Amino acid sequence: MKAVCIGDSLTHGYGVPASCCWVNLLQENSQLKIVNKGLNGDYTASLLCRSYRDVISLHPNYTVIMAGTNDFLMGSSVYNVFDNLSLLCKDVIENSIVPIIMNPPYIDEDMAKERWADEIDYVEVNRKTELLGQRLKEFSYEKSISFIDLYKIFKNISTEARDYYIDGIHLNKRGHLIIYNELMKQKVFEENKKK
């Protein structure tokens, strides 16, 4: 059994040792062969463009999809991001691959202004990410796809943000552990085994 994880720096594991990235934690603690196709700075349109090379041609059983933060940081609309992600899901389903969708985590606005860039409207980025999560949840329900709303999970721990973030956007070891634990808790790989 194989799973490809496709996304941006939050999938690649920016800022943490490779062994601490949620993708590597899955590899070490499951029977799946895991392939990390996260690229730092990537956008959902790029994921769609590279889906054949980085997902479909590898013939995985599953693909975990998480992206959108960079799109919103650059001002993209919720509609465009959702459209790209839903098209990617349809592509993998048509190729007999089980998609698992994760909405990107909440951004800690104060920490991001201090440690990333102070000119970005992180309130607006978070608003768009929350709306994306609502649309992805509805889409996932309609298509019987597993969905994990990391935005809500990380928003609920935002008072302790410095314990989970490097810079308000990227996650530290503890943040990656939360994603790994959520994937394991929801048993998305066991429940979605291809027939």
N, C-alpha and C positions, 0 to 999 in steps of 0.2 A: 504494500500500500504506500502511496506517495501523496504528499501535499505540497503545493507551491504557494508561498506567501508573497503576494505582490502588493507593492505600495511605495511609500516614500521613505524619508529618514526614520519615521516612527517604526517602520518595518525593518529597515536596514540595520538599525541599532545605533544611530548617531550618538556619540558621546559616552557610550558604555563599552566595556570589554565585550568582545564577541560572545563569550560564554554566558554573559548576563542578559543578552537580548532575548525577548520572549520567543522568537523563532528558534533560537538555539536551545532554549529550555524545553520546547516541544520535542526537538530532535533527541535530546538526552533522556526524556522521560516518557516516550511513547514508542510504539512499535512502527510508527510511520517513518518513511524516509522524507525528510523535510528539505525543501529547496528555498533559499531566501532570495527573492527577486525584488527586494526593496532598493530603491535608488534615492540617495539624498537629493532633495530639491525637486522631486518629480511631481507632475501634475496628472490629473485624471485623463486628460486627452492623450498624454504620453502612454499611460497604462493601456489604454484602448489600442493605440498604435502598435505597441509591443506585445500585445496579448498572444498573438500566434507564436512568436519566437520564444517568449518567456513563460508561457503557460501551456497552450494547446499542443505545441510540438513536443512537449515533455511528457505528455499523456499521464497526468496525475489523476488520482481518484478525487482529490479535493483541491480547491484553491481558496485561500483566505485573502479577502480583498479589503484593504483599508487605505483610503486616500481622501484628499479634499482640503486639507489644511493649507497647503501651498497655494491652491487655487484661490481660497478665500483671502489669504494674506495679500494676494495680488489683485483682489477686487472682483473675482469671478462671481457669477450669480449661482444661486442654489439650483436653479433650473439646469444650467449647463453641467454642473458637477453631477447632479442626480442623473441626467441624461447619459453622461459618459459611463457612470457606474452601472446603470441599468443595462446599457448596451453590452458592457463587458460581461455582466452576469448572463445575459441571453446567449452570448457567444460561447461561454464555457458550458452552459447547459446543453446547447446544441451539439457540443462535442462530448457529451456524456461525462462531464466533470461536475462534481457537486460544489457549488459556491457557498461560502460562508462569508457574510458581510459584517464588517465592524465599522461603526461610525467613529471618526477620530476623537481623541480625548478633548475635554475642556481645556482652554488655555487660561492659565493664571495671569490675569491682566497686569497686575502690579509687578510681578516678577518678570514678565516678558518685557515690559517697558524698561525695567532696570537692566536686564541682562541680554536682551535681544535687540530690539529697535523701538525707540520711543515715539516714532512718528506714525505707527500703525494703529488703526482703530480696532483694538482687540475686542471691544464690546460688540462691534459689528461682526467680527469674525466669529465670535461665540454665538451670536444670534443666528448667523447662517448655518453654523455647524449643528445647532439645535434643530433648526428647520430641516436640514438634510436628514438628521436622524429620524424625524417624524415621517418623512417621505420614504426613507429606506425601510422603516419598520412596516409601513403599509405595503410597500412593494414586496418585502420578504414574506409577509403574511399571505398575500395573494399568490405568490409563487412557491410557497412552502419551503422557503430558504431560511436557514438559521441566521439570526441577527443578534449582534451584541452592541449595545449602545454605550460605548466607552465614554462618550460625552457626559452622560448622566452619572456614570460610576465615578468619574474623576471630579465632576462638579461637587458631588457629595463629600469629597475629601479635600475640597479647595482650601479650607481653613488651615490645613496642614500641608499646603502645596510644597513648601520647601523640603519636605520629607520625600517627595515623589518626583520632583522636576529638577532638571539641570538649570534651565533658563526660562521656565514658564511655559515653554512649548514642548521641548524634548524631555523625555523621561529618564530618570536615573534607574539604578538597579531595582529599587523597590517598585517603581512605576511599571517596569517591564514585568516584574513578578505578578503584579495585579492582572495584567493582560493574560499572561500564561495561566494563572489560577482561574480566571473567568472562562477561558476556553476549556479547561479541564473540568470545571464545575458544571458547565452546560453540556458536556459530553457530546459536542457537535460532531465529532468524527465517528463515534459509535452509532449515534442516532441516524446519521445520514449515509450509512454504508450503501454503496451501489449494489443493486440487486443483480 
